[in-house]
Structure formats: C-alpha cells, structure tokens
Amino acid sequence: MAAIIVLGCSQKAPAQVDKEDMGNMDEYSESQDAQFKQMCQSKGWQWMLMKPTMNGKMDSNAKDCWGCMVEGVEHICDNQKFMELMK
C-alpha cells in the first residue's frame, strides 16, 4: 500500500504579519501597497514575502519584504522600480 503525502504552504493573514516582515513595504500607504499588489497579480506574477533580488541574485543582506516575483526571476519590493520595469 502506498502512502500519499500532501504538502502545502500557508501564508500569514495580513493582520498577523509582523512589522519586521513588512521590510521595505512600510514606506508605502496601504492603498499604494494594494495597487502594487494588484498590478503584480494582474500580470500573472506572484505577490510574496522574500528577500529582494537584482539580476536574478538574492541580496542576502536585505530584509525580507513583500513584493512582486516577476517572471520567476526578480523579486521587486519597491513600487517605483516595478513601475520602471513596466514602461
């Protein structure tokens, strides 16, 4: 008989996110954050908490931040950088 193991991932609800987890995102108002998240997801990309990347390489010295994982390569936490990418 074979056993099936199902693994899942959970995400903290917004009310449970620690201030430290917010990283760079605390610079933005909630509405700007919501717009950034919506733009990210409308492109089919993921909104997630992780360290930012540059040229596909993670900045191990940076704090985790909420941002957009663009094409599975770049994790962008800064709304302005994201907007520049969209031009």
PLY file of the C-alpha trace (Angstrom):
ply
format ascii 1.0
element vertex 87
property float x
property float y
property float z
element edge 86
property int vertex1
property int vertex2
end_header
0.00 0.00 0.00
1.38 3.42 -0.94
1.08 6.47 1.25
0.38 9.85 -0.25
1.80 12.88 1.48
0.39 16.27 0.62
2.44 19.33 1.40
1.02 22.80 1.31
2.14 26.26 2.11
0.38 28.72 4.28
0.51 32.44 4.24
0.06 34.73 7.19
-3.13 36.70 7.11
-2.42 40.45 6.76
-3.38 41.07 10.39
-0.79 38.50 11.51
2.17 39.89 9.56
4.87 41.21 11.84
6.08 44.79 11.33
9.57 43.41 10.72
8.19 41.15 7.95
6.97 44.20 6.09
10.55 45.25 5.27
10.60 47.97 2.64
6.85 47.95 2.25
6.24 50.11 5.34
7.27 53.11 3.21
4.03 52.86 1.26
0.47 53.57 2.25
-1.97 50.69 2.27
-3.61 51.92 -0.95
-0.26 52.12 -2.78
0.62 48.65 -1.50
-2.76 47.33 -2.68
-2.25 48.90 -6.13
1.26 47.45 -6.40
-0.03 44.01 -5.42
-2.95 44.26 -7.87
-0.67 45.30 -10.76
1.69 42.43 -9.97
-1.07 39.85 -9.88
-2.81 41.26 -12.98
0.35 40.40 -14.94
0.09 36.81 -13.68
3.03 37.19 -11.31
3.17 36.25 -7.62
2.97 38.59 -4.62
5.16 37.13 -1.91
7.41 37.72 1.08
11.10 37.14 0.44
14.40 38.94 0.01
14.71 41.30 -2.97
16.80 40.25 -5.97
18.87 42.06 -8.55
19.79 40.41 -11.84
18.28 37.19 -10.51
20.54 37.09 -7.43
19.15 37.40 -3.91
20.54 40.14 -1.68
21.29 38.05 1.41
21.92 41.21 3.50
18.49 42.69 2.77
15.43 42.16 4.94
12.52 40.12 3.65
9.91 42.31 2.00
6.53 41.95 0.35
6.86 42.35 -3.38
6.31 41.01 -6.86
8.10 37.95 -8.22
8.46 38.96 -11.87
8.71 36.05 -14.30
10.17 33.87 -11.53
13.47 35.78 -11.70
13.28 39.14 -9.96
11.64 39.86 -6.61
10.85 43.57 -6.62
9.81 45.22 -3.35
9.91 48.82 -4.48
6.83 50.18 -6.25
8.87 52.72 -8.26
11.29 50.05 -9.53
8.30 47.93 -10.50
6.73 50.85 -12.40
10.01 51.49 -14.26
10.08 47.84 -15.28
6.55 48.13 -16.66
7.50 51.02 -19.04
0 1
1 2
2 3
3 4
4 5
5 6
6 7
7 8
8 9
9 10
10 11
11 12
12 13
13 14
14 15
15 16
16 17
17 18
18 19
19 20
20 21
21 22
22 23
23 24
24 25
25 26
26 27
27 28
28 29
29 30
30 31
31 32
32 33
33 34
34 35
35 36
36 37
37 38
38 39
39 40
40 41
41 42
42 43
43 44
44 45
45 46
46 47
47 48
48 49
49 50
50 51
51 52
52 53
53 54
54 55
55 56
56 57
57 58
58 59
59 60
60 61
61 62
62 63
63 64
64 65
65 66
66 67
67 68
68 69
69 70
70 71
71 72
72 73
73 74
74 75
75 76
76 77
77 78
78 79
79 80
80 81
81 82
82 83
83 84
84 85
85 86
